[in-house]
Amino acid sequence: RFNESAAIRACQDRLPPPERISIPLLLTFAAQLGLLNQPAEALRLLDEARRGDPDYPPTLAARGQVLTWLGHFDEAERELVRCIHHAPELAQPHWLLARLRTWSADENHVERLRAELARPGRSAGDLALLGYALHKELDDLGRFHEAWEALASACAAQRSRVDYDPEVARMLVDQLVALPSLAAAAAAEGEITDVVPIFVVGMHRAGTTLLEQLLAGHSQVRAMGELYDFTAQLRRAADHHCRGPLDATIVERAPGFDFTAIGRGYLESVAWRIAGKRFCVDKLPSNFLNLAFIFAALPQARVLHMVRDPVETCFSGLRELFSDACPYSYDQQELADYFGLYRHLIAHWREQFPERILDVPYEALVGNTEDCLRRIAAHCGFAFEAAMLDPASRTRGVATASAVQVRSVLAPRAAARWKPYATQLQPLLQALARQDRAASG
């Protein structure tokens, strides 16, 4: 709830040697290390768990996921296949396996996935995992009508599991629009330190992981992954636990915040990750909600805002299983409405803080990478380095939905991924078109 990374790391330091730890506890600590974006450390514990029992399905599934984060795709596939062999009833390994690569007519798991979806007693969570897996493989095969049916069923199953009220989201954005003067005034009191945090924000699936991976190639930059450390400081200041990056209670209590203390607390919480680097990248897309507070607490912070085609962004979000992170993304109308709120709030922040936010177009990042990175480097305050241009060479773990794609060679897509589904996406397309007309009129 309060992101006590130092406490869990202290617990880890007090553990006995891995061979003396029970397998359930090894899996528990590995999961915590995964949440801390420390997949290499998690893998060390999972390796010991596998040595103790080579066929224990939860270990095999966990190793498959962590190996994917680390880019060891062939080994990850072997672990997931082994897990499914021993426990086909587990839904998550099927989903993880489907995401690992592009499947073909000669090699796929479509019939097995259909059989697992028909297994009696499946929960809504299982139906969502298996449905997204089936959609992914059918899409790979170009069987778009069937792929859409699988996606629609998966979205409906996942939407039934999440608690989301579009009106609450709208009211939160309205609250934030009323607050910038408070945060701007507080910014004058913040402490400026040698460490420069770079916040990469935007909608999920807009390319934020790719941008972070490019920045990670710089000798002065430490990429930290998706963190809730800034939200944790807001929770402490408000004495309140919120779901997600922000809620109305925190905004209501913001006038009483000590933003200097919030900024100091944030830098202390991530200090162990920075390891002497001058610049650190915090890549939580939904931090776009927190920008006024970030600017107030961290006067030296820079913000990179990923901008991608609205339809491609939304469709990519619709076909991604985010668990609880993006509860608006399982219904076309709700997704379009949330995109409109995001676009409205970002436009407001640009007006309030024009010098501190740099828009980074996704198409420019993949199509004219060096020029784009030079602009980004100038905005952030460091010199461009050629090593930034090769994200596929990175060895760092990537614990996001883009763990596979981000290790590919940079190249613009020949065609938009949503085009084969244009008929089924009419509710989304029409809602986004209405937003465009309203904005231009």
Helices and strands as residue ranges (DSSP letters): H 5-13, G 18-20, H 23-35, H 39-52, H 57-69, H 73-86, H 91-98, H 110-117, H 124-140, H 144-159, H 166-177, H 180-187, E 196-201, H 208-215, E 221-223, H 229-238, H 248-253, G 254-256, H 259-274, E 279-282, G 285-290, H 291-297, E 302-307, H 310-318, G 327-330, H 332-352, E 357-361, H 362-367, H 369-380, G 386-389, G 391-393, G 405-407, G 419-421, H 426-440
